[in-house]
Amino acid sequence: MIRKRVPQHETVINLDGPDGNAHHLIGIAVGFGRDARMSEESLKSIVDEMRSGDYKNFITTFDKYFGGSIVLETTNTELLV
């Protein structure tokens, strides 16, 4: 099938709301990683790295691995890179 190109929509997560909860973000990361066919070992390593520090480390690590596809938004200036 050939079809007209449809622009991709960004996935945006508001860290200031309930979607910014660390457990929710781990679920997003694991789901996204599985959709991208990442190995379970790689996903475990990413989640372990996310959990290895404070919330800023958590968010920075999430952005490192998934920032090309998922946009994180916040009004918290401490989290802005």
Secondary structure, 3 states (H helix, E strand, C coil): CCCCCCCCCCEEEECCCHHHCHHHHHHHHHHHHHHCCCCHHHHHHHHHHHCCCCHHHHHHHHHHHHCCCEEEECCCCCCCC
